[in-house]
């Protein structure tokens, strides 16, 4: 779920991930949240409920976008305040059949929609980006490379620096 669907698949359309996409080893659907805005200007932001600085993405529009998905599966909001992504979580996510990634903009997403639909908040690091799309691409890349057949040599993931030594 994004305001910038043209950012996908981006770098994931190339190299090993791109070949895997072409083979059907993984797929994606970039849903433009703005398509679910009802006004003439396709407004997707508003002041935060309860006050605060900046603007947040409106929960009603995100809800309509989310409900348009047949099976949203595990729902993740990319946020600098979320649990920091690590290799163990990447392995877990790569085994998850359906994942919906919510890419925020502005000052983020209205908290009510995150709570109502049990979104997990994940961060790719302790810094702030201009939006969730780059973070989504990084998360996707980390997961895609672990899918069977993507890297070619099935032993490669087990020999990487973040995997426990076997012996």
Secondary structure, 3 states (H helix, E strand, C coil): CECCHHHCCHHHHCHHHHHHHHHCCCCCCCCEHHHHCCCCCCCCEEECCCCCCCEEECHHHHHHHHHCCCCCCEEEEEEEEEEECCHHHHHHHHCCCCEEEEECCCCCECHHHHHHCCCEEEECCCCCCCCHHHHHHHHHHHHHCCCCCCCCCCCHHHHCCCCCCCC
